Amino acid sequence: MLLLFGELYAELEQENDGCLRSFPGGAMLRQVRAARAAGARLRFLGRVGRDDYGRSIRAELVEAGVEAMLQEDDDHPTSLLLAGGEQVAYRSADAQLQPPGDAFFEGGTLLHAGSWIFGLDPGRTTAVEVFREGLRRGLTLSLDLRVARWAGRGELEEVLRPYLPLGYMKVDAETAAALGIKPGELFKWAGQVLYFDGGSVRRLSLFEEKSYRIPSGTGPDEVYGRFLALASAGEEAEAALTGALASLKKKKRRKPEK
């Protein structure tokens, strides 16, 4: 089973009439959707406010067939992301994530997290505890490394040091440049790295490097979510990536039903 935890928020997007449209969003949810589309059994740990945004996120996860272990916060609202132009995030309930019980780990094979959860306490302390417990239980660890002003390179390296190198990591060229990480340094972070740059993805390991084109109109989160689904089922990294890309190409070719 694929286990995921991390940032969770509602996205607000301004429409042409000036009104704001809200919907469950963010990288972690996009990866969850992609992993489910690839047939993964998965469990998601996150924290939302006791509000309409939180209820909307829960409803989407349940409808998608995800085992949602969502904590409800009475004191903090669901976190928000203002989309369009320069994105602005207001971290609230998700940054208050509390440690889960043993049930979260049961049956897990791969544990994936978003890097934002490692940036603010008490969520950061919880994230460290979850990774520590996952490692103790023999789970493969994965991280989505992304830029955030509250989770810079120095902070992340310090917090993650006991777990490096991870099993897998997702990173893009923009994030690597912003954090000052050269491709050759990525092996300190993970044994297998998926490095996204424009319309391509490179699979980097200590012993080899291969580059692949991403199907047009497909985002990195969709690729990585499907990759995680196959990796959690026991596929090697190369087979998991090629399988993910093949399934996306097939999806693009499929004609809509009339």
Salt bridges, closest charged atoms under 4 A:
GLU7 OE2 - ARG146 NH2 2.10
GLU11 OE2 - ARG30 NH1 3.60
GLU13 OE1 - ARG21 NH2 2.79
GLU15 OE2 - ARG21 NE 3.56
ASP52 OD1 - ARG55 NH2 2.67
GLU60 OE2 - ARG33 NE 2.40
GLU67 OE2 - ARG43 NE 2.89
GLU72 OE1 - ARG50 NH1 2.58
GLU72 OE2 - ARG58 NH2 3.91
ASP73 OD2 - ARG47 NE 2.95
ASP73 OD2 - HIS76 ND1 3.22
ASP74 OD1 - ARG50 NE 2.49
ASP94 OD2 - ARG91 NE 3.01
ASP102 OD1 - ARG137 NH2 3.14
ASP121 OD2 - ARG124 NE 3.93
GLU133 OE2 - ARG136 NH2 2.68
GLU133 OE2 - ARG137 NE 2.63
ASP144 OD2 - ARG146 NE 2.98
ASP144 OD1 - LYS170 NZ 3.15
GLU155 OE2 - ARG124 NH1 3.47
GLU157 OE1 - ARG153 NE 3.44
GLU158 OE1 - ARG161 NH1 2.76
GLU185 OE2 - ARG153 NH2 3.05
GLU208 OE2 - ARG203 NH2 2.74
GLU209 OE2 - ARG202 NH1 2.90
ASP221 OD2 - ARG30 NE 2.84
ASP221 OD1 - LYS170 NZ 3.46
GLU222 OE2 - LYS251 NZ 2.72
GLU238 OE1 - ARG203 NE 2.79
GLU238 OE2 - LYS210 NZ 3.61
